[in-house]
Amino acid sequence: MSTEPSMNPATPRPMGNALGILLMLAGTFVFVVNDTLGKWMVADYAVGQMLAFRCVASVAILAPLWFRAGFTKVFVVSHPRRHVVRLTLIIIDVGCFFWAVRSMKLADAMTIYMAAPLFVTALSVPFLGEKVGVHRWSAVVVGFVGVLLVLGPGGGTFGWPGLVAAIGSLAYASMLVATRDLRSAGGLSLLSTHTVVLFAACLLTWPFGWPTPTLTDSGLMLLLGPLALLGHALMNRSLSLSPAAIVVPFQYTSILWATVLGWLVWGHMPTIQVAAGGTLIVGAGLYILYREQVLSRTISDSVVEPA
């Protein structure tokens, strides 16, 4: 599932916004392809097994970067307890997503995960001390009504899979909040510790049964590693070229791609109830992004430069 935002501030350049949008669209599409392939694989293999293959491929790609940067710089981190919290949330997030999509439509699970910005807004108050005004709280309430529509009876996601996806979305949002609190950590360090710890967690599921994969399926599961890294690279580059407020809304195209691929591969289409709930979730998320941009401009305009 989705990605960790770059911690580097965006510096707009001529044509940077257009390129940033294209890269965000490409990164979003790559992640949905990754999730589609993952859903295909977990139909026959254990979630931990599939993710372990993905991590092995990712490590093979990242290892040269570790040698170049130095293992100490990559893996010796400040605030280790905060990193442990973040890594635990990543394991819950990824595990819940792929466990949920074994039993539910890809687009439905993606719609539930798109509620993450709502959770981030709510969690930023107690954990980051940020102030959220009535406009954004109203958007959060509307968005959660959309979540209830998606999860409610008649939406096709009612039951354990939908609840697990909601827990995963909350874990993903909590991870984003935790990552905000680790701005000083480099992108390579965050991605590398994420990969190594997730692999170790996957190995713990080995005793519960890993079916022997075919050569073709092994290759497909290994392909998940490069796809995930490519998605991260495209999104991080997008965020380095353009302000987050401009490019982040294009992540919502993941619902469109998930719907198209879900229909092409499995013949799945969202119900009217899920579509209505998804509309509320996306609308609320976009409004929160808009309000954050308005507040950012207001604060910037209120600063008086010294003579």
Backbone hydrogen bonds, N-H to C=O, Kabsch-Sander energy under -0.5 kcal/mol:
donor,donor_aa,acceptor,acceptor_aa,energy
11,T,240,S,-1.3
13,R,241,L,-0.5
16,G,13,R,-2.6
17,N,13,R,-0.6
19,L,15,M,-2.2
20,G,16,G,-2.9
21,I,17,N,-2.5
22,L,18,A,-2.1
23,L,19,L,-2.5
24,M,20,G,-2.2
25,L,21,I,-2.6
26,A,22,L,-2.4
27,G,23,L,-2.9
28,T,24,M,-2.6
29,F,25,L,-2.2
30,V,26,A,-2.4
31,F,27,G,-2.1
32,V,28,T,-2.0
33,V,29,F,-2.4
34,N,30,V,-2.4
35,D,31,F,-2.5
36,T,32,V,-2.6
37,L,33,V,-2.5
38,G,34,N,-2.2
39,K,35,D,-2.5
40,W,36,T,-2.0
41,M,37,L,-2.1
42,V,38,G,-2.5
43,A,39,K,-0.5
43,A,40,W,-0.6
44,D,41,M,-1.8
45,Y,41,M,-1.7
50,M,46,A,-2.5
51,L,47,V,-2.4
52,A,48,G,-2.0
53,F,49,Q,-1.9
54,R,50,M,-1.8
55,C,51,L,-2.3
56,V,52,A,-2.3
57,A,53,F,-2.0
58,S,54,R,-2.0
59,V,55,C,-2.8
60,A,56,V,-1.9
61,I,57,A,-1.3
62,L,58,S,-2.6
63,A,59,V,-2.6
65,L,62,L,-0.9
66,W,62,L,-1.6
67,F,63,A,-2.0
68,R,64,P,-1.9
69,A,65,L,-2.5
70,G,66,W,-2.7
74,V,70,G,-1.7
75,F,71,F,-3.0
76,V,72,T,-2.1
77,V,75,F,-0.8
82,R,79,H,-0.7
83,H,79,H,-1.6
84,V,80,P,-2.3
85,V,81,R,-2.1
86,R,82,R,-2.4
87,L,83,H,-2.9
88,T,84,V,-2.3
89,L,85,V,-2.1
90,I,86,R,-1.9
91,I,87,L,-2.1
92,I,88,T,-2.0
93,D,89,L,-2.8
94,V,90,I,-2.8
95,G,91,I,-2.3
96,C,92,I,-2.6
97,F,93,D,-2.2
98,F,94,V,-2.1
99,W,95,G,-2.0
100,A,96,C,-2.6
101,V,97,F,-2.3
102,R,98,F,-0.6
102,R,99,W,-0.5
103,S,100,A,-1.8
104,M,100,A,-0.9
109,A,105,K,-2.2
110,M,106,L,-2.5
111,T,107,A,-2.2
112,I,108,D,-2.0
113,Y,109,A,-2.1
114,M,110,M,-1.4
115,A,112,I,-1.5
116,A,113,Y,-1.8
118,L,115,A,-1.0
119,F,115,A,-1.6
120,V,116,A,-2.8
121,T,117,P,-2.1
122,A,118,L,-2.0
123,L,119,F,-3.1
124,S,120,V,-2.0
125,V,122,A,-0.8
127,F,123,L,-2.1
128,L,124,S,-1.0
129,G,125,V,-0.8
130,E,124,S,-2.2
137,W,133,G,-2.3
138,S,134,V,-2.2
139,A,135,H,-1.9
140,V,136,R,-2.4
141,V,137,W,-2.3
142,V,138,S,-2.3
143,G,139,A,-2.8
144,F,140,V,-2.4
145,V,141,V,-1.7
146,G,142,V,-1.7
147,V,143,G,-1.9
148,L,144,F,-2.4
149,L,145,V,-2.0
150,V,146,G,-2.3
151,L,147,V,-2.5
152,G,148,L,-1.6
155,G,152,G,-1.8
157,T,150,V,-0.5
162,G,157,T,-0.7
163,L,159,G,-1.9
164,V,160,W,-3.0
165,A,161,P,-2.3
166,A,162,G,-2.0
167,I,163,L,-2.3
168,G,164,V,-2.5
169,S,165,A,-2.3
170,L,166,A,-2.2
171,A,167,I,-2.4
172,Y,168,G,-2.6
173,A,169,S,-2.4
174,S,170,L,-2.4
175,M,171,A,-2.2
176,L,172,Y,-2.0
177,V,173,A,-2.0
178,A,174,S,-2.5
179,T,175,M,-2.5
180,R,176,L,-1.9
181,D,177,V,-1.1
182,L,179,T,-1.8
183,R,180,R,-0.8
185,A,182,L,-1.6
190,L,186,G,-2.2
191,L,187,G,-2.4
192,S,188,L,-2.4
193,T,189,S,-2.5
194,H,190,L,-1.7
195,T,191,L,-2.1
196,V,192,S,-2.6
197,V,193,T,-2.4
198,L,194,H,-2.0
199,F,195,T,-2.0
200,A,196,V,-2.1
201,A,197,V,-2.3
202,C,198,L,-2.2
203,L,199,F,-2.0
204,L,200,A,-0.9
204,L,201,A,-0.6
205,T,202,C,-1.8
206,W,203,L,-1.4
208,F,205,T,-1.4
209,G,206,W,-2.1
218,S,214,T,-2.4
219,G,215,L,-2.1
220,L,216,T,-2.1
221,M,217,D,-2.5
222,L,218,S,-2.3
223,L,219,G,-1.7
224,L,220,L,-0.7
224,L,221,M,-0.7
225,G,222,L,-1.3
227,L,223,L,-1.9
228,A,224,L,-2.4
229,L,225,G,-2.3
230,L,226,P,-2.6
231,G,227,L,-2.4
232,H,228,A,-2.2
233,A,229,L,-2.6
234,L,230,L,-2.6
235,M,231,G,-2.2
236,N,232,H,-2.8
237,R,233,A,-2.2
238,S,234,L,-2.1
239,L,235,M,-2.3
240,S,236,N,-1.2
241,L,237,R,-1.1
241,L,238,S,-0.6
242,S,238,S,-2.0
246,I,243,P,-1.4
247,V,243,P,-1.7
248,V,244,A,-2.7
250,F,247,V,-1.4
251,Q,248,V,-2.5
252,Y,249,P,-1.6
253,T,250,F,-1.4
254,S,251,Q,-2.0
255,I,252,Y,-1.5
256,L,252,Y,-0.6
257,W,253,T,-2.6
258,A,254,S,-2.6
259,T,255,I,-2.1
260,V,256,L,-2.5
261,L,257,W,-2.9
262,G,258,A,-2.3
263,W,259,T,-2.0
264,L,260,V,-2.5
265,V,261,L,-2.7
266,W,262,G,-2.0
267,G,262,G,-0.7
267,G,263,W,-0.8
268,H,262,G,-1.9
275,A,271,T,-2.5
276,A,272,I,-2.4
277,G,273,Q,-2.4
278,G,274,V,-3.0
279,T,275,A,-1.9
280,L,276,A,-1.8
281,I,277,G,-2.3
282,V,278,G,-2.9
283,G,279,T,-2.6
284,A,280,L,-2.5
285,G,281,I,-2.4
286,L,282,V,-2.6
287,Y,283,G,-2.0
288,I,284,A,-2.2
289,L,285,G,-2.0
290,Y,286,L,-2.2
291,R,287,Y,-2.8
292,E,288,I,-2.3
293,Q,289,L,-1.9
294,V,290,Y,-2.4
295,L,291,R,-2.7
296,S,292,E,-2.2
297,R,293,Q,-2.1
298,T,294,V,-2.2
299,I,295,L,-2.5
300,S,296,S,-2.1
301,D,297,R,-2.7
302,S,298,T,-1.3
303,V,299,I,-0.5
303,V,300,S,-0.9
305,E,303,V,-0.6
